[in-house]
Amino acid sequence: MKPSRRPHLSSEQPSLVRRPFLTVCLGLLGSVALPSMDVHSESVPIDIPRLQAQLNQGSPQAVAELLAAEAERRPSSPHLQYDAGVAAYAARRWEDALVAFDRVETLGNARLANLARFQRGNAEYQLGVESLSANLDETISRWRAALEAYQAVLKNRPDETRSAQNAEFVRNRLLDLLLAEARKSARQAQQPTKTPGQRIGDLRNAHEKFSDAHQLSPSNPEATQGESETKDQLAQALKQEGLRNVQTPLSLKSSRREPRLPEVDASKLEAGIAQLEESKELKPGDPQVEEALRRAKDRLADAKVKQAETFLALEEQIPITKEKLALLRMAREQVDQALEQSPKHQEAQRTGEEIDRRMAQVHEDEGDFQEQQAASSQLEQQAMQLSQALDHFQQASELQPNQPRLQAKQEQAEQKLAQTLDKLADKLMQSPDGQEPMEAKAARLEGAEQALNELQAIQPSDRTGQRAEQVGKELDGLRQMLADKGKGSTESPGQGDPRNGSQPSPAPPQWMAPPLDGPPRIQQPGGKGQAPKGAGRNIRDY
């Protein structure tokens, strides 16, 4: 049955107040009466007879616009939101109708909310009709949403005839659509000129549509049989194409971004593994698929290890610490991927151990270098270099645990850093000779506070905590004074203002900046140490 298109407006005359009443033919199977509501504006009431005449004369757009404006003016009225929705529906403004019906459901009127769900199902159906020729998936999605809306009504009111009838109507149309699309894709898959690889897409679509139809109507024999047949056909096509892909020879390719980093092109092998995995999921227990998968995964693990060994060889030729660590992380990523494919792959395990050993050595060497540089540096630079040295020693220890040498170096760097931070905090807590601008003082004390906080983190003591508290209180007072001067909301401490004679504050000490290398920590998912999945082989990305 086609949905009615002709809306109807009428009015009631209660004993005390005239209350307009709106009726519009919206449902697939008949008209829907809306409840009475107050829609009077502050000065001019809405003229229902005039709106009815406009609708009868074929002008639903004007009615929809008037009610939409009134609904925006009174967003808390569920009656008005509902009437704006049905007026938008009458004007074929389906999306606007959905917005209005959604609002009704949030406003706490249970009876109207149920009516709004019914009307939302009608609007979703109409949107599906509009997209039928251009976007089949959109139509399927819309009609599913319509069914859900009707079912929500029936959950609250099982005897609601209109929703039951509309749900059956939409279910039958959706079932017919799914079966027609499934038949079409199944026929296309059987064309004799198509290879197994070319049939996969058609068979997958046919299987999905038959499965959706079976879920929608479990007793439908065509859906049941089609789901079973296309499942077997898809599993076989995936098996054939997967076996072909996993036998494709591997090759090397050069990266345009980094020509010196050749890559093993394993894309066909990876695609074949994915196809065999899907075939296995659809039809478990095929010994040929099981054996092919095992061999293919071992082969892919071999390729990943080979790639890791290439990066290891390149690392030895590079003098720059940051790039050495980047290459080693890239090698570690390849080994991890190899072990995902073949957890007991001995060569991958051995290569991973070698990567960890060499990465630990690079960190240790860089830690030694930073510690040596700190011996002849200024106090602020010393703090930065010792902090970097400690970070490198810590990472080396994580990679090679139970190494007394690394533990001793870490403890020594920590002790030196604590002494340096203590001296630096004392220096920054002392006021310089002469008058000091307020912004410069705030920046100096912020540096002292940071030094004390870092010192407390690595070597806590009551004295450090007391000094940090003292500096914090002084800083709070300074910040309040800056805020009172109007600086706090527009300028950060240290910027200064040449118009009032204040001097710009000095830049934060170098030790406060992040480490120059900032070496990522490995084996922390999503952290610095692991390269993002799918990342290119540009060492600058690591």
N, C-alpha and C positions, 0 to 999 in steps of 0.2 A: 504494500500500500504506500502510495506516495505521501510525503508530509504535506500538511495543509499550509498554504502560504498566506491566507487572508486573515489579518489580525482584526480583533473587534474590541472597541472600547465602549464602556458604559459607565453609568454613575448611579449611586444610591443616595437617598436623602434620609439619613438618620434623624432621630427626633431633635437632637441638639445642634450637631455640627455637620455640614455637608462634607462627606468623605468620598473623594473620587475612587472609582473602582475600575481596574483595567483587566480586560480579558483579551488574550491573543492566541490564535491557532498556531501552536508551536510543535506539538508532538507529531511523531510519525503516524499516529493512529487517531488523531483527533485534537480538539481544542483543549487548552489549559487555562483554567481560571486563576487569576491572581488575587491575593487577599486585598482587602481595603487598606488604605494608607492615607496618612496626612502628607501632602506635598505642597502645602501653601508656602510661598515665600513670605518675606516680612511685609511686602507691600502689595504684590499682585499674585492672586492664587492661580494655579495651573488650570486652564480651561479644558476639561476633559471632553466635552462635546466638540469643541474645535479640533482637538487632537484626533478624535474619532473621524471627523470629516476629512482631515488631512490623510489619514490612513486609507479611508474609503476611496479617496481620489488618487491614491497611488503615490503618496509623499511620506513614506516611512522614515526617510533620512532626517527630515526636520523634527519629527517626533523623537527619534532616537537622540538627536543632538540636544534637544531641550531637556529630556530626562537625564541625559548624561551630565549636563551642566548642573542640574539640580542635585544629582547624586554626589557630585564632587563637593557641592556646597554643604551637603548634609551626609558625610561619610558614615555616621554611626547609625543611620536608619536602615535596618534590614529590609523593610518593605520597599523603600525607595531604591535601594541597590538592586533588589530583585526585579522591580518594574523597569529599571534602566536596562537590565540584562535582557528581558523579553522584548523590549523595544529595539535594542540593538540586534537581536535575533531576527525580528521582523524586517529590519533593514539589511539583513544579510551581512551584518558586521559581526561575524562569528567570534573573532578574537576578543572584541570588546565585550561581547556577551559572556565569554568565559571569565574575563576579569571580574565582571560584576557578580557572577554566580559564585566565584571563589570568595569574594568579599562577604557575601551573605553567610557563608559557612563559618566565618570567623566572628559573627556578631551575636551568637548566642540564642537565636530563635530556632528551636529544633524543627518546628513544622516547616518554616520557610527554608531551612537548610536542606531538608529532604526534597522539597520542590526544586531547589536550586540544583541539586545533584541530578535530578531527572532532566532538567533543562540543559545542564552541562553535557549530559550524554547526547542530547539532540544536537548541540552545537559541535561536539567532537565528530559526530557522524557526518554532519554537513561539510566540515572541513576535510574529512576523508573523501567525500564525494568530489570536492573541488580538485584534490590532488591526484585523482584516480588515473588520469591520462599522463601526468607528468612525473609523478613520484609514487611508485607502487608501495615502497616501504613506508612512506609517510601515511598513505591511506591505511595500511595495515596497523600502524601505530595508533592512528586516530580512532579507528574502529575498535581496537582493543581498549583504548581509554573510554570510549562510549560504553562498552560492555561493563567495564569496572564501575562506571558511574551508576548504571542501572542496577548492578548487583549490590552496590552500597545502599541504594534505596530499598531493595528487597530484603536486605539484612535487617533493616529497621522495621519495614512493613512488608512481610511476606505476601500479604493479600493485595498489594498494589498492582492492579491489573495492567495499567498503562506501561509501567516499567517492565513487567514480565513480557508483554507483547512486543515492546520495542527491543528488549534484549534478544528475544527469539528472532526477530526480523534482522537485526544487525549480525547476530551469530551466523545465520544462514548465508547472508551476503558475504561475510568474511570467510566462511568455510568455502563457498563457491570460488571466491577470489584466490584463496590459498591453493586449492586443488587445481584450478586452471593454470596458475603460474607453475606449480609443480609439474604438471603434465608437459607444459611447454619446455621447461628446462630439461626434463627427462628425454623428450624427443630430440632436442638439440644435442644432448650428450651422445646419442646413438648414431649420429651422422658418421658414415664409414670413413670419411676423410680425416676425421679428428684423431690425434694421438692421445694416449692416456693422459699426458700432461694437459692437453687442451680440453679434455672431458672433465677434469677435476672441478673446475669452477661451476659448470652446469650441473654436475651431479651433486655438488655440495649444496647448491641453491635448491635443487629438487628435493634433496633429503631434508633440508631445513623446513621447507614449506610443507612437505608431507608430515613431518614431525609436529609442526605447529597445528596442522589440521587434525591430526590424531589427538593432540592434547585438547583441542577445542571440542572435538566430537569423538570420544574413544570408541564408539560403536560403529563409526563409519568404515565400511569394509575397504573402500578405495584408499582411504588415508592409512589404514593399518597395513595393507599390502604394499602400498607405495613406499611407506617408511622402511619396511623390511628390505624390499628389493633394492632401493637406491642406497641403503646402508651397505649392502654387500658389494654393489657396483662401485661405490665410492672407495671402499676399503681396497678393492682390487686395483682400481686406477692409481690410488696413492701408493700401493705396494709396487706396481710396475714402474711408476715414475721415480719413486724413491730408490729402487734398486739401480735404475739407470744413473741417477745423480750421484749416488755414493761411489760409483765406479769411475767417475770423471777424474782424469789426472789433475793433480794439484799443479799450480804454477806460481811464479813470483810476479809481483807487480810493484811498481815504484809509486810512492806517494808524491803528488804534485807539491804538497806543502813541505815535505821533507824528503827530497830525492835520495838522501843518504840512508834512509830507513826503508829498505825493501821489505815488503810484506808478502806472506804466503796467502794466496787467494784460495780460501776454502769455502767460498760462498755456495758453490754447487753441493759440496759435501754437507754443509750445514743444512741446506734446503732439503737434501735427501733424507737426512736424519729426522728432520721435522715431519716429513711426509710419512716415513716409516713409523714414527711414534703415533701419528694420527691414525694410520692404518691399524696399528696394534690396538689402539683404544677402541676403534670401531669393531674390530674382529679379533679378540684376544686368542692366544694359543697357536698362532701360525708359526711353526718352527723355522720356516725360511725367513720370515720377518725377524724373529728373535735373533737368529744367527747373523743376519745382515746388519742388524742394529749394533750388535756387540762389536763386529769387525769395523763398522763405520765409526763408532765412537772411539775405538782404539786408534784408528787412523787419524781422526781429527785431533786426538790428544797428542799423537806423534807430531802433527803439524804445529800445534801450539807450542810444544817443547822446542821444536826447531826454531820457531820464531823467537822464543825466549833466549835461546843460545845465540842468535844473531844479535840481539840487543846486548847480551853480555860481552860479546866480542867487540862491539862498538864502544862500550863503556870504557874499556881499557885504553882506548885511543883519545879520550876526551879529558882535558885537564881541569875543567871547571866543575866545582863541586855540585852546583845546582843541576847541571845537565847530567852529570854522572848519576845522581840520585833519581832524576827523571827517567833515565833509561832503565835503571834497575827496577823502578816501580812498574814500568811498562812490561819488563820481563816477568815480574811477579804476577802481574795481571794475566799474562799468557799461561803461566803455570797453573794459576788458580782455575782458569777456564779448562785446562787440560784435565785437572783433577775432578772437575765437575762432570766431565764426560766419562772418565775412567778413574775412579777413586783409588784404585790400587796400582796405578801406572808408576812403575818403579823409576823410570827415567825422569818423570815429572817430579817425583818426590826428591830425587837426588839433585835435580836442577834447582828446585825451590830452596833446598838447604844451602846450595852454593850461592844463590842470590842473597839469602839472609846473611850469610857470612860476609860477602863482599859489601853489602849495604852497611852492615855494622862497622866494617873497617873504614868505609868512607866517612861515616859519622864520627868515628873515633879520631881519624886524622883531622877532620875539620874542627872537632872539639879541642884537640891539641893546639892547632893553629890559632884559634880564637883565644885560648888561654895564654899562649905565648905573646900574642899581640897586646893583650890587656896589661901585661907587665910594664909596658912603656907608654901607656895611654893616660890621658886625663881622667879624672874621677868619673865623669858622666859616661865617657866612652868605655871605661873599664866595666861599668855596670852592664852596658849593652853587650860587650864582648863576652863577659863571664856568663851572662844569662844565656847567650847563644851556645857557649861551650857546654854549659850544664844541660841544655836541651839536647844537644848532640850526644852527649854521654848517656843520657837517659834513654834515648832511642836506640843507641848501640846496645845497651843493657837489655832492652826489651827484645831485641833481635837475637841476642846471644846471652841468655840468662845463665846464671851460675858461673860467671867469669869474674874471679876476684880482681883482676886488673881493671876491668871496666867499673866495677863497684867502687874501687879505691879512687879512680879518677873522678867519678861522679861525686863522691863525698868531698874530695879536695876542692873541686870547682864550686860546690855548694858552700863550703866554708869560706872560700875567697869571696864569693858573691855576697854572702851575709856581711862580711867585714866591710866590703865596699859600699853596700847599701846603707849600713850603719853610719859610715863616714859621710856619705852623700846626704842622708837625711839631716845630720847635724849641720852640714854646710847650708842646706836649703832652709833650715829653720832659723838661721841667723840673718838678721836684717843687715843689708849693706850700708856702708857709710853714705851719708847724705839723704836727701828726701827721696822716697820711693813712691811712685804712682800707685794708686790703689789696685789698678788692674795688674800691674807687674807683681805686686805683693801676692795677689790671689794666684797668679800663675806659679810663682815660686813655691807657695805653700801647697798647691796642688801637686807639684813635683815631689815635695817632701812627703805628702800623704801617700802618694803612690809608692815611693821607696819604702816607707814604713809598712804598708800593706803587703808588699812583696816579701819584705824581711820577715814579717810575722807569719807568712805562709810557709816559708822554708825553715825558719828557726824561731818559733814562737817564744816570747818571754813577756813577763809583766812590764818590764821597762819599755819595750817596744809598743805594747798595747797602750800604756799610759801616754807615751809621746804621740801616738796616732790619734788618741782621743783629744789631746790638747790641740793638735793641729786642726782636727776636724771642727772643734768648737770655734777656733779662730776663723777658719774658713767660712763657717756658717754666718758669722757676724759680718765678714767682709761681703759675702754675697747679698746679705740683706741690705747692707749699705749701698751696694751697687744697684740693687733693685729699686731702692728708694730714690736714687738719682735718675732712674729711668733707663739705666743701662742694661738691666738684666733681661728685658724682653726683646731688645733689639740688637745688643752686642754681646758676644761672649767675652768673658774676662780676658784682657790682654790685647783687645783690638785698639783701644784708645780712641780719642776723638781730637783731631788737630784743631778743631774750632774752639775748644775750651782749654786748650793748652796742655792737655794730658799727653804723655808720651806713649807710643805703642809699646806694649810689653814685649819682652824678648820671647823668641820661639821656645817651645818646650825643649828641655834638654834631650840630646840624641838618644840617651838610654831609654827614654819613654816611648820611642818609636818602635814599631814591630821589628823583629829580627830581620836582617837583610836577606837571609836565606829562607827563614820560616819553613824549615824542612817538615813535610807532612809525616804524620805517624802512620805506619802501616797497620793493616788488619783491624781497622776501625771503620765499619761500613758507613758510607756517607761522609766520612771525615776527610782529613787532609791526605791520608796515605793511599787510599785506593782511588784509582782513576775511575771516572764515571763510565758506566756501561755504554758501549757503543762509541766511545771517544775515538777521535782520529789519532794517528800516530805522530802527532806533532809534539816534540819534546817540550815545547813551551807550554803545553796544556798540563804538564805534570809538575 
